[in-house]
Amino acid sequence: MKLYEISSQYRQALNVFEEIDLSDLNEEQQHQLITDTLEPIEDDFKTKALSIGSYIANLDLEAEALKTMEKRIEQRRKANERKVNWLKDYLHNEMKAMNLLAIKDNQISLNVRKNPGRVVIENETLLPDNYKETQTTTLIRKSLIADAIKAGNNVPGAALHNGTRLDIR
């Protein structure tokens, strides 16, 4: 049975107890009937919830392990990229020093080529305005808003909402 089915069954049982007349039973019998009906449902729910919680904890551990592996792979990739860049610069400079613009065999071809021109801004203040664009960025400082609301201040357009979360340890 699925967790939502168990909780639905529990709510249905509560609704039935609200609708039926138990006045022919004494208080102890009423309590026993309710306990005998609801306890097994609650036990099923707890068992299922704990199983789901364990599954979540395992997935969380696996996600952390994957994150660690991703970091290692990223570090290795970046190290390889740095090595590639260094070796390309080294080979480029040495080919220029030897005045060799091309070297090739049947597997690879090495060529020293001209790059397209790139713009270098030497003095930004001398640039005409038609080459400039002004951008405005608004940063909303939510931590300051939260502090103000917590201190009892009214912040128009903002509210502090407290939710709940599931903590699995």
N, CA and C atoms as an extended XYZ file, in Angstrom:
507
Properties=species:S:1:pos:R:3:atomname:S:1:resname:S:1:resid:I:1 pbc="F F F"
N         0.849       -1.178        0.000 N   MET     1
C         0.000        0.000        0.000 CA  MET     1
C         0.898        1.246        0.000 C   MET     1
N         0.530        2.236       -0.765 N   LYS     2
C         1.295        3.467       -0.877 CA  LYS     2
C         1.013        4.376        0.325 C   LYS     2
N         1.985        5.257        0.609 N   LEU     3
C         1.890        6.136        1.769 CA  LEU     3
C         0.632        6.994        1.722 C   LEU     3
N         0.336        7.556        0.558 N   TYR     4
C        -0.855        8.409        0.462 CA  TYR     4
C        -2.133        7.590        0.656 C   TYR     4
N        -2.100        6.311        0.290 N   GLU     5
C        -3.271        5.454        0.504 CA  GLU     5
C        -3.472        5.183        1.995 C   GLU     5
N        -2.366        4.995        2.705 N   ILE     6
C        -2.446        4.759        4.151 CA  ILE     6
C        -2.984        5.993        4.860 C   ILE     6
N        -2.467        7.170        4.500 N   SER     7
C        -2.952        8.385        5.165 CA  SER     7
C        -4.402        8.661        4.802 C   SER     7
N        -4.797        8.319        3.578 N   SER     8
C        -6.196        8.470        3.169 CA  SER     8
C        -7.081        7.521        3.980 C   SER     8
N        -6.608        6.299        4.158 N   GLN     9
C        -7.349        5.320        4.955 CA  GLN     9
C        -7.504        5.817        6.400 C   GLN     9
N        -6.468        6.427        6.952 N   TYR    10
C        -6.504        6.954        8.311 CA  TYR    10
C        -7.536        8.070        8.415 C   TYR    10
N        -7.516        8.997        7.444 N   ARG    11
C        -8.493       10.101        7.449 CA  ARG    11
C        -9.924        9.574        7.298 C   ARG    11
N       -10.108        8.561        6.464 N   GLN    12
C       -11.444        7.974        6.287 CA  GLN    12
C       -11.934        7.356        7.591 C   GLN    12
N       -11.040        6.664        8.289 N   ALA    13
C       -11.417        6.053        9.562 CA  ALA    13
C       -11.806        7.135       10.572 C   ALA    13
N       -11.070        8.235       10.595 N   LEU    14
C       -11.422        9.335       11.494 CA  LEU    14
C       -12.791        9.906       11.144 C   LEU    14
N       -13.049       10.057        9.845 N   ASN    15
C       -14.353       10.567        9.401 CA  ASN    15
C       -15.482        9.634        9.809 C   ASN    15
N       -15.248        8.331        9.721 N   VAL    16
C       -16.269        7.356       10.112 CA  VAL    16
C       -16.576        7.489       11.600 C   VAL    16
N       -15.541        7.640       12.414 N   PHE    17
C       -15.758        7.785       13.853 CA  PHE    17
C       -16.511        9.063       14.186 C   PHE    17
N       -16.329       10.105       13.394 N   GLU    18
C       -17.068       11.345       13.618 CA  GLU    18
C       -18.540       11.184       13.257 C   GLU    18
N       -18.829       10.321       12.288 N   GLU    19
C       -20.197       10.182       11.782 CA  GLU    19
C       -21.031        9.130       12.513 C   GLU    19
N       -20.373        8.123       13.087 N   ILE    20
C       -21.160        7.055       13.726 CA  ILE    20
C       -21.444        7.393       15.187 C   ILE    20
N       -22.500        6.770       15.677 N   ASP    21
C       -22.926        6.982       17.060 CA  ASP    21
C       -22.332        5.866       17.914 C   ASP    21
N       -21.471        6.217       18.836 N   LEU    22
C       -20.837        5.243       19.722 CA  LEU    22
C       -21.410        5.316       21.132 C   LEU    22
N       -22.576        5.932       21.260 N   SER    23
C       -23.145        6.158       22.584 CA  SER    23
C       -23.541        4.860       23.289 C   SER    23
N       -23.751        3.766       22.545 N   ASP    24
C       -24.092        2.499       23.189 CA  ASP    24
C       -22.867        1.816       23.804 C   ASP    24
N       -21.663        2.370       23.557 N   LEU    25
C       -20.437        1.832       24.146 CA  LEU    25
C       -19.978        2.759       25.272 C   LEU    25
N       -19.389        2.161       26.314 N   ASN    26
C       -18.855        3.018       27.373 CA  ASN    26
C       -17.548        3.650       26.893 C   ASN    26
N       -17.035        4.573       27.687 N   GLU    27
C       -15.860        5.353       27.267 CA  GLU    27
C       -14.653        4.468       27.002 C   GLU    27
N       -14.458        3.445       27.820 N   GLU    28
C       -13.324        2.536       27.631 CA  GLU    28
C       -13.484        1.739       26.342 C   GLU    28
N       -14.695        1.279       26.054 N   GLN    29
C       -14.953        0.527       24.814 CA  GLN    29
C       -14.766        1.431       23.591 C   GLN    29
N       -15.220        2.675       23.686 N   GLN    30
C       -15.041        3.620       22.576 CA  GLN    30
C       -13.544        3.827       22.308 C   GLN    30
N       -12.823        4.050       23.390 N   HIS    31
C       -11.381        4.262       23.257 CA  HIS    31
C       -10.696        3.040       22.648 C   HIS    31
N       -11.089        1.850       23.096 N   GLN    32
C       -10.490        0.609       22.596 CA  GLN    32
C       -10.793        0.412       21.111 C   GLN    32
N       -12.043        0.708       20.694 N   LEU    33
C       -12.440        0.563       19.293 CA  LEU    33
C       -11.623        1.504       18.411 C   LEU    33
N       -11.511        2.742       18.852 N   ILE    34
C       -10.750        3.737       18.073 CA  ILE    34
C        -9.278        3.329       18.009 C   ILE    34
N        -8.719        2.921       19.125 N   THR    35
C        -7.311        2.517       19.176 CA  THR    35
C        -7.070        1.299       18.293 C   THR    35
N        -7.946        0.282       18.405 N   ASP    36
C        -7.788       -0.939       17.613 CA  ASP    36
C        -7.904       -0.660       16.110 C   ASP    36
N        -8.671        0.353       15.748 N   THR    37
C        -8.855        0.686       14.337 CA  THR    37
C        -7.705        1.537       13.801 C   THR    37
N        -7.333        2.551       14.568 N   LEU    38
C        -6.350        3.515       14.054 CA  LEU    38
C        -4.898        3.094       14.242 C   LEU    38
N        -4.584        2.359       15.308 N   GLU    39
C        -3.200        2.002       15.592 CA  GLU    39
C        -2.537        1.192       14.475 C   GLU    39
N        -3.207        0.164       13.930 N   PRO    40
C        -2.564       -0.585       12.837 CA  PRO    40
C        -2.301        0.296       11.609 C   PRO    40
N        -3.228        1.214       11.333 N   ILE    41
C        -3.035        2.118       10.188 CA  ILE    41
C        -1.837        3.020       10.456 C   ILE    41
N        -1.764        3.549       11.679 N   GLU    42
C        -0.652        4.424       12.041 CA  GLU    42
C         0.668        3.663       12.006 C   GLU    42
N         0.670        2.406       12.481 N   ASP    43
C         1.884        1.590       12.439 CA  ASP    43
C         2.321        1.340       10.999 C   ASP    43
N         1.357        1.041       10.109 N   ASP    44
C         1.677        0.861        8.687 CA  ASP    44
C         2.283        2.136        8.112 C   ASP    44
N         1.695        3.275        8.477 N   PHE    45
C         2.188        4.561        7.988 CA  PHE    45
C         3.622        4.797        8.456 C   PHE    45
N         3.871        4.573        9.758 N   LYS    46
C         5.210        4.801       10.304 CA  LYS    46
C         6.241        3.900        9.640 C   LYS    46
N         5.883        2.637        9.437 N   THR    47
C         6.794        1.699        8.784 CA  THR    47
C         7.123        2.162        7.374 C   THR    47
N         6.099        2.524        6.630 N   LYS    48
C         6.286        2.986        5.252 CA  LYS    48
C         7.077        4.294        5.238 C   LYS    48
N         6.757        5.227        6.140 N   ALA    49
C         7.454        6.514        6.195 CA  ALA    49
C         8.930        6.319        6.518 C   ALA    49
N         9.235        5.411        7.440 N   LEU    50
C        10.631        5.134        7.780 CA  LEU    50
C        11.374        4.515        6.599 C   LEU    50
N        10.704        3.655        5.845 N   SER    51
C        11.315        3.067        4.651 CA  SER    51
C        11.628        4.150        3.627 C   SER    51
N        10.686        5.045        3.413 N   ILE    52
C        10.900        6.140        2.465 CA  ILE    52
C        12.022        7.048        2.970 C   ILE    52
N        12.041        7.321        4.276 N   GLY    53
C        13.104        8.138        4.862 CA  GLY    53
C        14.474        7.500        4.665 C   GLY    53
N        14.564        6.190        4.823 N   SER    54
C        15.831        5.485        4.599 CA  SER    54
C        16.257        5.581        3.141 C   SER    54
N        15.300        5.446        2.245 N   TYR    55
C        15.582        5.562        0.815 CA  TYR    55
C        16.086        6.966        0.486 C   TYR    55
N        15.452        7.987        1.074 N   ILE    56
C        15.885        9.378        0.873 CA  ILE    56
C        17.311        9.548        1.387 C   ILE    56
N        17.613        9.012        2.567 N   ALA    57
C        18.956        9.132        3.139 CA  ALA    57
C        19.989        8.468        2.227 C   ALA    57
N        19.657        7.300        1.665 N   ASN    58
C        20.573        6.619        0.747 CA  ASN    58
C        20.787        7.435       -0.521 C   ASN    58
N        19.705        7.987       -1.071 N   LEU    59
C        19.838        8.816       -2.267 CA  LEU    59
C        20.682       10.047       -1.983 C   LEU    59
N        20.502       10.618       -0.795 N   ASP    60
C        21.276       11.797       -0.406 CA  ASP    60
C        22.762       11.457       -0.313 C   ASP    60
N        23.087       10.311        0.268 N   LEU    61
C        24.488        9.876        0.351 CA  LEU    61
C        25.067        9.646       -1.038 C   LEU    61
N        24.278        9.027       -1.906 N   GLU    62
C        24.738        8.782       -3.273 CA  GLU    62
C        24.964       10.102       -4.004 C   GLU    62
N        24.057       11.065       -3.801 N   ALA    63
C        24.209       12.378       -4.432 CA  ALA    63
C        25.484       13.062       -3.940 C   ALA    63
N        25.782       12.956       -2.649 N   GLU    64
C        27.017       13.537       -2.109 CA  GLU    64
C        28.246       12.863       -2.711 C   GLU    64
N        28.199       11.538       -2.849 N   ALA    65
C        29.325       10.820       -3.458 CA  ALA    65
C        29.514       11.263       -4.905 C   ALA    65
N        28.410       11.416       -5.628 N   LEU    66
C        28.484       11.873       -7.015 CA  LEU    66
C        29.043       13.290       -7.096 C   LEU    66
N        28.647       14.129       -6.145 N   LYS    67
C        29.148       15.499       -6.113 CA  LYS    67
C        30.666       15.498       -5.919 C   LYS    67
N        31.154       14.628       -5.034 N   THR    68
C        32.593       14.512       -4.803 CA  THR    68
C        33.300       14.042       -6.067 C   THR    68
N        32.715       13.043       -6.727 N   MET    69
C        33.306       12.553       -7.977 CA  MET    69
C        33.289       13.640       -9.048 C   MET    69
N        32.199       14.404       -9.123 N   GLU    70
C        32.121       15.499      -10.095 CA  GLU    70
C        33.231       16.514       -9.854 C   GLU    70
N        33.491       16.833       -8.572 N   LYS    71
C        34.560       17.789       -8.247 CA  LYS    71
C        35.910       17.255       -8.711 C   LYS    71
N        36.148       15.969       -8.459 N   ARG    72
C        37.418       15.373       -8.876 CA  ARG    72
C        37.549       15.390      -10.394 C   ARG    72
N        36.475       15.038      -11.077 N   ILE    73
C        36.500       15.033      -12.541 CA  ILE    73
C        36.697       16.454      -13.063 C   ILE    73
N        36.020       17.430      -12.448 N   GLU    74
C        36.172       18.824      -12.863 CA  GLU    74
C        37.608       19.293      -12.655 C   GLU    74
N        38.206       18.924      -11.510 N   GLN    75
C        39.590       19.305      -11.244 CA  GLN    75
C        40.530       18.687      -12.281 C   GLN    75
N        40.274       17.429      -12.619 N   ARG    76
C        41.104       16.744      -13.620 CA  ARG    76
C        40.938       17.406      -14.989 C   ARG    76
N        39.685       17.744      -15.344 N   ARG    77
C        39.419       18.398      -16.619 CA  ARG    77
C        40.138       19.743      -16.675 C   ARG    77
N        40.028       20.532      -15.596 N   LYS    78
C        40.669       21.840      -15.575 CA  LYS    78
C        42.187       21.715      -15.655 C   LYS    78
N        42.751       20.708      -14.982 N   ALA    79
C        44.195       20.485      -15.043 CA  ALA    79
C        44.601       20.147      -16.479 C   ALA    79
N        43.810       19.310      -17.140 N   ASN    80
C        44.104       18.965      -18.535 CA  ASN    80
C        43.988       20.189      -19.435 C   ASN    80
N        42.971       21.014      -19.195 N   GLU    81
C        42.802       22.226      -20.000 CA  GLU    81
C        43.979       23.173      -19.809 C   GLU    81
N        44.447       23.332      -18.557 N   ARG    82
C        45.602       24.190      -18.299 CA  ARG    82
C        46.846       23.650      -19.010 C   ARG    82
N        47.017       22.321      -18.949 N   LYS    83
C        48.168       21.692      -19.600 CA  LYS    83
C        48.096       21.883      -21.115 C   LYS    83
N        46.900       21.730      -21.689 N   VAL    84
C        46.703       21.940      -23.125 CA  VAL    84
C        47.086       23.366      -23.501 C   VAL    84
N        46.582       24.335      -22.735 N   ASN    85
C        46.879       25.740      -23.028 CA  ASN    85
C        48.380       26.030      -22.916 C   ASN    85
N        49.005       25.511      -21.874 N   TRP    86
C        50.435       25.734      -21.697 CA  TRP    86
C        51.219       25.117      -22.846 C   TRP    86
N        50.887       23.870      -23.211 N   LEU    87
C        51.602       23.189      -24.296 CA  LEU    87
C        51.368       23.867      -25.640 C   LEU    87
N        50.153       24.356      -25.874 N   LYS    88
C        49.883       25.074      -27.128 CA  LYS    88
C        50.711       26.360      -27.197 C   LYS    88
N        50.740       27.099      -26.088 N   ASP    89
C        51.551       28.323      -26.059 CA  ASP    89
C        53.029       27.996      -26.268 C   ASP    89
N        53.494       26.976      -25.601 N   TYR    90
C        54.897       26.553      -25.715 CA  TYR    90
C        55.222       26.181      -27.166 C   TYR    90
N        54.403       25.333      -27.760 N   LEU    91
C        54.636       24.891      -29.134 CA  LEU    91
C        54.538       26.065      -30.112 C   LEU    91
N        53.554       26.929      -29.910 N   HIS    92
C        53.368       28.102      -30.760 CA  HIS    92
C        54.614       28.996      -30.730 C   HIS    92
N        55.062       29.305      -29.518 N   ASN    93
C        56.242       30.166      -29.368 CA  ASN    93
C        57.490       29.539      -29.975 C   ASN    93
N        57.667       28.245      -29.781 N   GLU    94
C        58.856       27.573      -30.310 CA  GLU    94
C        58.811       27.458      -31.832 C   GLU    94
N        57.602       27.237      -32.394 N   MET    95
C        57.480       27.191      -33.858 CA  MET    95
C        57.804       28.562      -34.449 C   MET    95
N        57.322       29.636      -33.805 N   LYS    96
C        57.631       30.995      -34.276 CA  LYS    96
C        59.133       31.257      -34.169 C   LYS    96
N        59.753       30.807      -33.071 N   ALA    97
C        61.188       31.001      -32.893 CA  ALA    97
C        61.983       30.283      -33.979 C   ALA    97
N        61.479       29.160      -34.437 N   MET    98
C        62.136       28.388      -35.493 CA  MET    98
C        61.716       28.861      -36.878 C   MET    98
N        60.797       29.832      -36.920 N   ASN    99
C        60.252       30.341      -38.172 CA  ASN    99
C        59.573       29.231      -38.984 C   ASN    99
N        58.920       28.338      -38.269 N   LEU   100
C        58.145       27.262      -38.904 CA  LEU   100
C        56.669       27.599      -38.749 C   LEU   100
N        55.980       27.864      -39.863 N   LEU   101
C        54.562       28.214      -39.802 CA  LEU   101
C        53.658       27.002      -39.974 C   LEU   101
N        54.224       25.895      -40.445 N   ALA   102
C        53.420       24.684      -40.645 CA  ALA   102
C        54.307       23.454      -40.525 C   ALA   102
N        53.768       22.454      -39.829 N   ILE   103
C        54.407       21.141      -39.723 CA  ILE   103
C        53.286       20.131      -39.842 C   ILE   103
N        53.475       19.100      -40.686 N   LYS   104
C        52.412       18.094      -40.760 CA  LYS   104
C        52.971       16.743      -41.136 C   LYS   104
N        52.220       15.733      -40.775 N   ASP   105
C        52.476       14.371      -41.234 CA  ASP   105
C        51.132       13.768      -41.588 C   ASP   105
N        51.055       12.447      -41.692 N   ASN   106
C        49.788       11.830      -42.112 CA  ASN   106
C        48.738       11.780      -41.004 C   ASN   106
N        49.069       12.178      -39.766 N   GLN   107
C        48.098       12.137      -38.664 CA  GLN   107
C        47.685       13.511      -38.153 C   GLN   107
N        48.575       14.483      -38.222 N   ILE   108
C        48.272       15.776      -37.602 CA  ILE   108
C        48.921       16.903      -38.408 C   ILE   108
N        48.295       18.050      -38.288 N   SER   109
C        48.801       19.235      -38.966 CA  SER   109
C        48.880       20.371      -37.956 C   SER   109
N        50.049       21.037      -37.868 N   LEU   110
C        50.269       22.164      -36.964 CA  LEU   110
C        50.489       23.405      -37.815 C   LEU   110
N        49.698       24.442      -37.578 N   ASN   111
C        49.798       25.663      -38.365 CA  ASN   111
C        49.761       26.876      -37.466 C   ASN   111
N        50.657       27.818      -37.689 N   VAL   112
C        50.622       29.106      -37.000 CA  VAL   112
C        49.799       30.029      -37.885 C   VAL   112
N        48.698       30.538      -37.372 N   ARG   113
C        47.780       31.374      -38.155 CA  ARG   113
C        47.575       32.710      -37.450 C   ARG   113
N        47.159       33.691      -38.249 N   LYS   114
C        46.831       34.994      -37.691 CA  LYS   114
C        45.437       34.943      -37.079 C   LYS   114
N        45.290       35.571      -35.927 N   ASN   115
C        43.979       35.701      -35.295 CA  ASN   115
C        43.248       36.897      -35.893 C   ASN   115
N        41.905       36.864      -35.840 N   PRO   116
C        41.176       38.076      -36.232 CA  PRO   116
C        41.504       39.194      -35.238 C   PRO   116
N        41.358       40.453      -35.683 N   GLY   117
C        41.660       41.576      -34.810 CA  GLY   117
C        40.769       41.592      -33.581 C   GLY   117
N        41.314       42.042      -32.459 N   ARG   118
C        40.524       42.168      -31.234 CA  ARG   118
C        40.654       43.596      -30.734 C   ARG   118
N        39.599       44.082      -30.165 N   VAL   119
C        39.565       45.460      -29.681 CA  VAL   119
C        40.208       45.519      -28.305 C   VAL   119
N        41.105       46.471      -28.134 N   VAL   120
C        41.741       46.725      -26.853 CA  VAL   120
C        41.361       48.152      -26.456 C   VAL   120
N        40.675       48.308      -25.331 N   ILE   121
C        40.288       49.623      -24.846 CA  ILE   121
C        41.472       50.197      -24.073 C   ILE   121
N        42.051       51.250      -24.616 N   GLU   122
C        43.228       51.860      -23.991 CA  GLU   122
C        42.845       52.963      -23.015 C   GLU   122
N        41.747       53.700      -23.331 N   ASN   123
C        41.281       54.752      -22.427 CA  ASN   123
C        39.772       54.888      -22.625 C   ASN   123
N        39.020       54.336      -21.715 N   GLU   124
C        37.551       54.296      -21.819 CA  GLU   124
C        36.934       55.690      -21.856 C   GLU   124
N        37.521       56.630      -21.193 N   THR   125
C        36.930       57.983      -21.129 CA  THR   125
C        36.988       58.710      -22.470 C   THR   125
N        37.873       58.307      -23.353 N   LEU   126
C        37.988       58.949      -24.664 CA  LEU   126
C        37.009       58.386      -25.689 C   LEU   126
N        36.364       57.285      -25.383 N   LEU   127
C        35.435       56.656      -26.328 CA  LEU   127
C        34.183       57.511      -26.506 C   LEU   127
N        33.708       57.683      -27.741 N   PRO   128
C        32.450       58.415      -27.970 CA  PRO   128
C        31.268       57.666      -27.340 C   PRO   128
N        30.240       58.408      -26.941 N   ASP   129
C        29.080       57.831      -26.247 CA  ASP   129
C        28.332       56.792      -27.084 C   ASP   129
N        28.337       56.906      -28.408 N   ASN   130
C        27.594       55.934      -29.221 CA  ASN   130
C        28.199       54.533      -29.149 C   ASN   130
N        29.391       54.394      -28.555 N   TYR   131
C        29.997       53.077      -28.359 CA  TYR   131
C        29.829       52.574      -26.926 C   TYR   131
N        29.037       53.288      -26.153 N   LYS   132
C        28.845       52.934      -24.743 CA  LYS   132
C        27.381       52.616      -24.489 C   LYS   132
N        27.161       51.767      -23.533 N   GLU   133
C        25.803       51.428      -23.094 CA  GLU   133
C        25.811       51.376      -21.573 C   GLU   133
N        24.856       52.071      -20.970 N   THR   134
C        24.752       52.077      -19.521 CA  THR   134
C        23.714       51.052      -19.096 C   THR   134
N        24.076       50.225      -18.156 N   GLN   135
C        23.162       49.205      -17.644 CA  GLN   135
C        22.924       49.454      -16.165 C   GLN   135
N        21.651       49.240      -15.755 N   THR   136
C        21.283       49.404      -14.351 CA  THR   136
C        20.854       48.046      -13.810 C   THR   136
N        21.385       47.684      -12.664 N   THR   137
C        21.035       46.420      -12.032 CA  THR   137
C        20.493       46.707      -10.639 C   THR   137
N        19.346       46.089      -10.322 N   THR   138
C        18.765       46.236       -8.995 CA  THR   138
C        18.984       44.945       -8.229 C   THR   138
N        19.554       45.062       -7.066 N   LEU   139
C        19.799       43.908       -6.208 CA  LEU   139
C        18.879       44.023       -4.997 C   LEU   139
N        18.041       43.024       -4.798 N   ILE   140
C        17.153       43.009       -3.634 CA  ILE   140
C        17.866       42.251       -2.519 C   ILE   140
N        18.063       42.915       -1.413 N   ARG   141
C        18.790       42.344       -0.286 CA  ARG   141
C        17.800       41.711        0.685 C   ARG   141
N        17.480       40.445        0.409 N   LYS   142
C        16.458       39.737        1.177 CA  LYS   142
C        16.837       39.575        2.646 C   LYS   142
N        18.111       39.443        2.940 N   SER   143
C        18.506       39.273        4.346 CA  SER   143
C        18.187       40.533        5.153 C   SER   143
N        18.361       41.705        4.552 N   LEU   144
C        18.023       42.945        5.253 CA  LEU   144
C        16.514       43.066        5.442 C   LEU   144
N        15.748       42.650        4.433 N   ILE   145
C        14.283       42.669        4.532 CA  ILE   145
C        13.837       41.743        5.660 C   ILE   145
N        14.421       40.525        5.705 N   ALA   146
C        14.067       39.562        6.753 CA  ALA   146
C        14.389       40.131        8.133 C   ALA   146
N        15.552       40.751        8.273 N   ASP   147
C        15.941       41.342        9.564 CA  ASP   147
C        14.971       42.443        9.972 C   ASP   147
N        14.562       43.271        9.004 N   ALA   148
C        13.633       44.369        9.308 CA  ALA   148
C        12.280       43.833        9.754 C   ALA   148
N        11.777       42.822        9.053 N   ILE   149
C        10.472       42.241        9.417 CA  ILE   149
C        10.558       41.576       10.788 C   ILE   149
N        11.643       40.858       11.035 N   LYS   150
C        11.826       40.215       12.336 CA  LYS   150
C        11.888       41.236       13.461 C   LYS   150
N        12.408       42.429       13.149 N   ALA   151
C        12.508       43.497       14.150 CA  ALA   151
C        11.176       44.213       14.348 C   ALA   151
N        10.136       43.793       13.589 N   GLY   152
C         8.805       44.372       13.759 CA  GLY   152
C         8.496       45.497       12.798 C   GLY   152
N         9.355       45.760       11.849 N   ASN   153
C         9.113       46.823       10.870 CA  ASN   153
C         8.254       46.306        9.718 C   ASN   153
N         7.432       47.164        9.168 N   ASN   154
C         6.613       46.835        8.009 CA  ASN   154
C         7.420       47.159        6.760 C   ASN   154
N         7.570       46.178        5.877 N   VAL   155
C         8.278       46.391        4.617 CA  VAL   155
C         7.250       46.206        3.505 C   VAL   155
N         6.782       47.316        2.904 N   PRO   156
C         5.771       47.200        1.840 CA  PRO   156
C         6.283       46.332        0.689 C   PRO   156
N         5.425       45.435        0.241 N   GLY   157
C         5.788       44.567       -0.874 CA  GLY   157
C         6.534       43.315       -0.481 C   GLY   157
N         6.719       43.098        0.809 N   ALA   158
C         7.458       41.924        1.263 CA  ALA   158
C         6.791       41.339        2.497 C   ALA   158
N         6.928       40.053        2.660 N   ALA   159
C         6.407       39.351        3.835 CA  ALA   159
C         7.375       38.230        4.180 C   ALA   159
N         7.352       37.816        5.405 N   LEU   160
C         8.196       36.719        5.867 CA  LEU   160
C         7.321       35.482        6.006 C   LEU   160
N         7.612       34.443        5.236 N   HIS   161
C         6.847       33.198        5.277 CA  HIS   161
C         7.706       32.117        5.904 C   HIS   161
N         7.160       31.439        6.888 N   ASN   162
C         7.842       30.319        7.521 CA  ASN   162
C         7.173       29.039        7.081 C   ASN   162
N         7.939       28.149        6.496 N   GLY   163
C         7.413       26.859        6.070 CA  GLY   163
C         7.954       25.767        6.971 C   GLY   163
N         7.787       24.560        6.537 N   THR   164
C         8.335       23.419        7.261 CA  THR   164
C         9.212       22.627        6.308 C   THR   164
N        10.029       21.771        6.857 N   ARG   165
C        10.860       20.884        6.044 CA  ARG   165
C        10.988       19.552        6.763 C   ARG   165
N        11.351       18.543        6.024 N   LEU   166
C        11.565       17.228        6.586 CA  LEU   166
C        13.035       17.088        6.869 C   LEU   166
N        13.412       16.797        8.097 N   ASP   167
C        14.799       16.613        8.488 CA  ASP   167
C        15.036       15.122        8.672 C   ASP   167
N        15.981       14.560        7.931 N   ILE   168
C        16.299       13.135        8.016 CA  ILE   168
C        17.732       13.005        8.500 C   ILE   168
N        17.921       12.306        9.596 N   ARG   169
C        19.261       12.114       10.159 CA  ARG   169
C        19.545       10.646       10.342 C   ARG   169
